[in-house]
Amino acid sequence: MSAEAGPKHCYLLRLAYDGFGFSGWQTQKNASTLQGVLESALSSVFDQPIRVVAAGRTDAGVHALDQAVHFKTSSYRQPRALYEALRTMLPQCMSVRCVSMVEPEFHARFWALRRTYVYWVRRSDRHDPFLSRLCWRVGLPLNFDAIRKGLDALVGTHDFSAFAVKSPGRNPHVTMDLAKVFDLGDENAYFVFRASHFLRKMVRILLAGLIELGLGRLVLQDLKASLETGVLAKHVAPAPPGGLFLAQVLYPADVRVFERYPAEAGDEKIPGILYPQDGHVPF
């Protein structure tokens, strides 16, 4: 029986993964994808085809600290049993943080209120082979005052067409309520973007433009003009995917959760490399 034939149960998974070596989240023919890995494991657990829906489709090489995924099935598995099974079946690059059973109408993409992305930049002229796939190393001095002015200009509702790959049918008007950089005073800086939704490669193109601003190759008016006209004032190649993390997906507080494992996993601070000290990243 198909997993979508008369589904009675809706599961919500919160995932973390290293996107290096995958052709992105979404299933593709003749390519290794994170969705494909997860669906293969779930189909084995439930002994039937399982198809999942994610809150956001991360590109090749992009990571997640808190991806949200739902699927519906007519079969029941206790959240703890499913959690333990996936721990043993998924590759080391992917982990399940939490398994919940939620109301049948829940939809991971359409019910999301806000999504938060973090981009890690290292300001160093030294190559670190252990961090190279998790951040963007910028070896030149950056003017963070100029960058912060650019970030301030992004807050609000704008047409972000200039900073995205064309995606027919997607609403280019995005409401961004948080755009900040946290310079830790050493070699590390973290850019945080929170919005209603994001367009394809939007964060990476925005980030590249902000770095150009910090290097003095763009001026603030260039950035503002791009928001107003929908055309980049100057061609900017997207920032490398390795520095980008889907960090958090927020849903309405009144989503009904019937079972959850681990029980406390819904509200704790997400662990990981993006928490060098308390208070820097406002999740």
Beta strands, then each sheet from edge to edge (+ up, - down):
strand 1: 9-17
strand 2: 53-54
strand 3: 63-73
strand 4: 94-102
strand 5: 114-123
strand 6: 136-138
strand 7: 156-159
strand 8: 173-183
strand 9: 188-195
strand 10: 244-250
strand 11: 257-261
sheet 1: 2+ 3- 1+ 4- 11+
sheet 2: 2+ 3- 10- 5+ 6+
sheet 3: 2+ 3- 10- 5+ 9- 8+ 7-
end
